[in-house]
């Protein structure tokens, strides 16, 4: 199991492992990590739409 993960993440990890799908470790619970990831995603989507 992925250390420190939540129940849902554990279930996804178990499914992925059983299906042979690679999965990275969770990013962490700190809100700034999530905000940074979402900001970068939004920026990438906006750049793709503008192209």
N, C-alpha and C positions, 0 to 999 in steps of 0.2 A: 504494500500500500504506500501511497504518497504520504510522507510524514507531515503532520500539521494541517492536513486538508480537511475540508468539511465533509459531511455525509454524502451530499450530492457529488462532490468531486471524487470521493472514494468509489461511488457506484460507477461513475463514468470511467475512472481509471480501471476498475475491475473489468468492465465491458470491453474497453479498448485493449487491455492486455489479453483477454480471451480471444479477441478477434484479430490479434496481431497488428493493431494500430498503435504506432508510437505516440507517446503523449509526454509533454513537458511538465515539469513541476509547476504548481500554482505560483502566481506572481507574489502573493502575500496579501495580508489584510489591510495594509496601510492605504488610506484613501488617496494619498497623493500618487501612489503607483497606479491605481485604477484611473484617476483623472488624467494622468500622463498618457496612458495607453489609449483612452478614449479620445483625447485631444489629437493624438497622432493618427488615429483611425479616421477621425473627422477630416483632418487635413488631407490625408491620402485620398479619401473619397471626393473631396472638393476639387483636388488637383486633377483627378481622373475625369470628373464631370466637365471641368473647364477645358480639358484637352480636346 
